[in-house]
Amino acid sequence: MKLKDPFFHSFYEENTPTRSFEFFPPKDNAGLARLCQTVEALKPLNPSFVSVTYGAGGSTQTQTSRIASLLRNDYKLPVMPHLTCVGASKDSLCSHLDQTYQAGYRNIMALRGDPPKGQNIFTQHREGLRYGSDLVALIKDRYPDICIGVGGYPEKHPEASSADKDLEHLKIKVEAGASFIITQLFFDNTVYFRFIDRCRRSGITIPIVPGIMPILSREQILRFTQTCGATIPTPLLNQLELADGDDLAMEEIGVTWAGQQIDELLKCGVPGYHLYILNKARSALALANILKENTEPITRAQSLAI
Ligand SMILES: Cc1cc2nc3c(=O)[nH]c(=O)nc-3n(C[C@H](O)[C@H](O)[C@H](O)COP(=O)(O)OP(=O)(O)OC[C@H]3O[C@@H](n4cnc5c(N)ncnc54)[C@H](O)[C@@H]3O)c2cc1C
């Protein structure tokens, strides 16, 4: 009999904050070695679960499954594969879902997806789905017991006409059957706290897990600000500018900032944190060291419990 994962939403009901890490499927053997080093570096943090992205443009379906199964079977980690609507008909999404379910996965991160490289606009497959909420509904219809995570955007999704509209759409996604939200990366915790406040006022009650990514290079900063619209706070920007040209110093600044963000979030009672670790072993190790020091069990009951 295939191993079955627990339902991850139950983790958020516990008092101990979760630690989840996001990996992407590597393109070659060197990338696979880097991924394995990163997983090893993070293992001492005892991840609650890990997730595996689904390539932009839906390009890595088999790779996502391969890496999910590696993390599950070789590293004995609970895994949440991502799934997107890009380039897929409803039929192919259903058959992928069937395989995922039969393999024992019970948690899926459901997303609309980003367009393939070189394209700016999401184009719906002619027999496919338009929004993340459509994918949530499809999954719930076929497998009501699957626990679904969805994306949330503290600084608004770049395509949304307004933050209020984006929140309305997030609510539709939650009502379609999502069990928890993982946010887009942000560098200023006040942005996350404001988002929580707006979500709660709009009636969204499910856990909202902060997504954190350490900045590792100047190119990354440009990519973030251009693609996902994340604001970089001036103090962080100033530090990064001073370190320009020194990759190691930049990485240290990014990792320290992420560690401080997580520390503050945990003290405020977040349900956990989700780390976009980018398969980078060195920064994972550095961050793991900071987090080991900073994550002495804070029980959520002692704190604000967001
Ligand atoms: C935690 C996390 C993990 C991610 N993992 C991946 C991954 O593995 N692979 C990948 O390709 N991408 C990934 N992404 C990126 C994500 O696919 C993109 O941000 C994508 O542009 C939006 O996906 P979504 O499901 O959040 O979008 P949706 O919820 O569909 O929203 C997309 C846009 O449509 C609008 N909208 C939603 N519903 C409606 C409606 N009913 N009517 C009108 N407008 C509507 C929203 O306001 C928004 O502007 C991830 C993002 C996050 C936060």
The ligand as an SDF file (V2000), in Angstrom:
LIG
                    3D

 53 58  0  0  0  0  0  0  0  0999 V2000
    3.2310   30.2700   -2.5190 C   0  0  0  0  0  0  0  0  0  0  0  0
    3.2920   30.4090   -4.0230 C   0  0  0  0  0  0  0  0  0  0  0  0
    3.7550   29.3420   -4.7860 C   0  0  0  0  0  0  0  0  0  0  0  0
    3.8220   29.4490   -6.1790 C   0  0  0  0  0  0  0  0  0  0  0  0
    4.2410   28.3660   -6.9240 N   0  0  0  0  0  0  0  0  0  0  0  0
    4.2270   28.4310   -8.2770 C   0  0  0  0  0  0  0  0  0  0  0  0
    4.5700   27.2930   -9.0900 C   0  0  0  0  0  0  0  0  0  0  0  0
    4.8810   26.2340   -8.5840 O   0  0  0  0  0  0  0  0  0  0  0  0
    4.5250   27.4330  -10.4420 N   0  0  0  0  0  0  0  0  0  0  0  0
    4.1540   28.6020  -11.0530 C   0  0  0  0  0  0  0  0  0  0  0  0
    4.1290   28.6640  -12.2860 O   0  0  0  0  0  0  0  0  0  0  0  0
    3.8280   29.6860  -10.3130 N   0  0  0  0  0  0  0  0  0  0  0  0
    3.8540   29.6340   -8.9500 C   0  0  0  0  0  0  0  0  0  0  0  0
    3.4970   30.7230   -8.2060 N   0  0  0  0  0  0  0  0  0  0  0  0
    3.2000   31.9690   -8.9040 C   0  0  0  0  0  0  0  0  0  0  0  0
    1.7140   32.0560   -9.3220 C   0  0  0  0  0  0  0  0  0  0  0  0
    1.4180   31.0510  -10.2430 O   0  0  0  0  0  0  0  0  0  0  0  0
    1.5230   33.4320   -9.9510 C   0  0  0  0  0  0  0  0  0  0  0  0
    1.6310   34.4260   -8.9710 O   0  0  0  0  0  0  0  0  0  0  0  0
    0.2660   33.5650  -10.7660 C   0  0  0  0  0  0  0  0  0  0  0  0
    0.3960   34.7730  -11.5340 O   0  0  0  0  0  0  0  0  0  0  0  0
   -1.0080   33.6720   -9.9360 C   0  0  0  0  0  0  0  0  0  0  0  0
   -1.4300   32.4610   -9.4580 O   0  0  0  0  0  0  0  0  0  0  0  0
   -2.6890   32.3700   -8.4370 P   0  0  0  0  0  0  0  0  0  0  0  0
   -3.1890   30.9950   -8.4140 O   0  0  0  0  0  0  0  0  0  0  0  0
   -2.3290   33.0050   -7.1630 O   0  0  0  0  0  0  0  0  0  0  0  0
   -3.6790   33.3120   -9.2590 O   0  0  0  0  0  0  0  0  0  0  0  0
   -5.2230   33.6300   -9.2030 P   0  0  0  0  0  0  0  0  0  0  0  0
   -5.7930   33.4680   -7.8670 O   0  0  0  0  0  0  0  0  0  0  0  0
   -5.8980   32.9350  -10.3390 O   0  0  0  0  0  0  0  0  0  0  0  0
   -5.1470   35.2050   -9.5380 O   0  0  0  0  0  0  0  0  0  0  0  0
   -4.4860   35.6610  -10.7090 C   0  0  0  0  0  0  0  0  0  0  0  0
   -5.0380   37.0260  -11.0770 C   0  0  0  0  0  0  0  0  0  0  0  0
   -6.4040   36.9050  -11.4860 O   0  0  0  0  0  0  0  0  0  0  0  0
   -7.2650   37.6910  -10.6600 C   0  0  0  0  0  0  0  0  0  0  0  0
   -8.4870   36.8860  -10.4230 N   0  0  0  0  0  0  0  0  0  0  0  0
   -8.5900   35.7560   -9.6780 C   0  0  0  0  0  0  0  0  0  0  0  0
   -9.8650   35.3050   -9.7140 N   0  0  0  0  0  0  0  0  0  0  0  0
  -10.5690   36.1480  -10.4900 C   0  0  0  0  0  0  0  0  0  0  0  0
  -11.9290   36.2140  -10.9080 C   0  0  0  0  0  0  0  0  0  0  0  0
  -12.8240   35.2880  -10.5050 N   0  0  0  0  0  0  0  0  0  0  0  0
  -12.3030   37.2440  -11.7240 N   0  0  0  0  0  0  0  0  0  0  0  0
  -11.4060   38.1800  -12.1360 C   0  0  0  0  0  0  0  0  0  0  0  0
  -10.0970   38.1640  -11.7680 N   0  0  0  0  0  0  0  0  0  0  0  0
   -9.6970   37.1640  -10.9560 C   0  0  0  0  0  0  0  0  0  0  0  0
   -6.4820   37.9270   -9.3670 C   0  0  0  0  0  0  0  0  0  0  0  0
   -6.8680   39.1280   -8.7100 O   0  0  0  0  0  0  0  0  0  0  0  0
   -5.0550   38.0070   -9.8980 C   0  0  0  0  0  0  0  0  0  0  0  0
   -4.7660   39.2840  -10.3910 O   0  0  0  0  0  0  0  0  0  0  0  0
    3.4360   30.6640   -6.8200 C   0  0  0  0  0  0  0  0  0  0  0  0
    2.9720   31.7460   -6.0440 C   0  0  0  0  0  0  0  0  0  0  0  0
    2.8830   31.6210   -4.6550 C   0  0  0  0  0  0  0  0  0  0  0  0
    2.3800   32.7780   -3.8380 C   0  0  0  0  0  0  0  0  0  0  0  0
  1  2  1  0
  2  3  1  0
  2 52  2  0
  3  4  2  0
  4  5  1  0
  4 50  1  0
  5  6  2  0
  6  7  1  0
  6 13  1  0
  7  8  2  0
  7  9  1  0
  9 10  1  0
 10 11  2  0
 10 12  1  0
 12 13  2  0
 13 14  1  0
 14 15  1  0
 14 50  1  0
 15 16  1  0
 16 17  1  0
 16 18  1  0
 18 19  1  0
 18 20  1  0
 20 21  1  0
 20 22  1  0
 22 23  1  0
 23 24  1  0
 24 25  2  0
 24 26  1  0
 24 27  1  0
 27 28  1  0
 28 29  2  0
 28 30  1  0
 28 31  1  0
 31 32  1  0
 32 33  1  0
 33 34  1  0
 33 48  1  0
 34 35  1  0
 35 36  1  0
 35 46  1  0
 36 37  1  0
 36 45  1  0
 37 38  2  0
 38 39  1  0
 39 40  1  0
 39 45  2  0
 40 41  1  0
 40 42  2  0
 42 43  1  0
 43 44  2  0
 44 45  1  0
 46 47  1  0
 46 48  1  0
 48 49  1  0
 50 51  2  0
 51 52  1  0
 52 53  1  0
M  END
$$$$
